[in-house]
Amino acid sequence: MEKLKRAASGKTDDNQHREKLRQGGHNQQLDKFASFLEPQDTAELGKRQLQLRQAGYQSKDAVHYFHFAQLVLGILGLIGGVLYFSLVLSADGAEVTTQKMIMYTVGPGGIGYYIPQYWITRRVEARKEEITSGFPDSLDMMLVCVEAGQSLDQSIVRVARELHASYPALAEEFDVVAYEMKAGKDKETVLNDMGERCGVQDVSSFVTVLVQSTAFGTSIADALRVYAGEMRDKRVMRAEEAANKLPTKMTLATMMLTVPPLLIILVGPSVHGITKLNNMGGQ
C-alpha cells in the first residue's frame, strides 16, 4: 500500500532516498549565526560532523541544528529554573542558601544544554548496534548477488534495497556508497568513508578486505564467502556471550525477590508463636 501511495504521488523509493541523503540546501537563517553555532576549530568541527553522521544526521546543517538546540534548551532551562526559584521557593519565605539558589537556577540550564549531547550519544550507540546486527545478513545477500554474476556496485544497490525494511541504518549507508560510486568517486575512498561513518569494527574490517581484494586482484566472491562465515560465527559468539551474562545479572534480582519471602515463610510462624506466648504469659 505504501508503494502504491508513493507511485500515485509520483515519488519512487530512489527519489525519496536521494532527497533524504542529499546534503545540499543550507538554512539561510542559521548561516547568519554560523560563527556562534559551530566550533571554530577545524578538528573539533570535523569530529562533531562525524558524530552526527554516525547518529544518522547527514545534513550539512546538522552541526548548526545541534548547537542551536543546545543554546535554546540551555536558555529555556535557565529561565525555568529562575522562575521556579523566584515564584515557588522565594514565596515560601524559607531560608535559601547560595548553593541551593545556584542549584535551582543554573542546574536546569546545564541539564537542558547537555540533553542534545545525551540524545546524540544514544542515537550513535543504537545505530551502531543496528548496523552490527544486520551486517552478517547483508554480507550473505551480497555474496549471493556476486555469485549470481552481478558486480560489486550492483550488489551493493540490491542489498541496500532489500535491507530498508529490516535495517534502515545499514541500508542508508549502502545507499550513500552506491550514489557516491555512481557519481564517479574512487571506490577505495568511498569504502573507507563508509567504514569511518559507521564506526563499527566489523564494517572497517570488511572495507579492508574489499580494498585488499581489489588491489591484489583476488576473487571478491571468495573474500566475501570467508568473511561472511566469520561474521556469522561472531554473531553466534555474541549471542552466547549475552546468554552467559544472564545468570550473573539475574542473581541480584533473584536474591531480592526470593530471599525475603522465604524468610517470611520460615521465620513468620515462629515469630507469631513467640509473640502469642508472650501475650499469654503477660495475661
Number of C-alpha atoms within 10 A of each C-alpha: 6 7 11 11 11 13 12 10 9 9 13 14 12 11 11 12 14 13 11 13 18 13 14 11 9 11 12 10 8 15 13 10 12 17 11 14 20 20 16 11 9 10 10 12 14 13 12 17 20 19 20 21 20 24 22 20 19 18 19 16 21 18 24 21 17 17 19 20 19 22 19 14 21 22 18 16 21 22 16 17 20 19 15 15 19 15 10 11 15 14 10 9 8 8 9 11 9 8 8 13 17 14 15 19 20 19 17 21 24 17 16 20 23 15 15 19 15 11 11 19 16 13 18 19 14 14 22 19 14 16 23 20 14 18 23 21 17 22 21 19 20 26 23 17 19 20 16 10 11 15 13 17 16 15 21 23 18 19 23 26 17 15 20 14 9 11 20 18 23 23 25 19 20 23 23 20 24 21 17 16 17 12 9 9 12 11 18 17 14 19 22 17 16 19 20 17 20 25 18 17 13 18 20 18 13 21 20 16 16 19 18 15 17 14 10 8 9 12 11 19 18 14 16 22 16 10 20 22 14 13 19 16 13 14 17 12 12 12 11 11 11 11 11 11 10 10 11 10 10 11 10 11 10 11 10 11 10 11 11 11 12 11 10 12 11 11 11 12 11 12 12 11 11 11 12 12 12 11 10 9 8 7 6
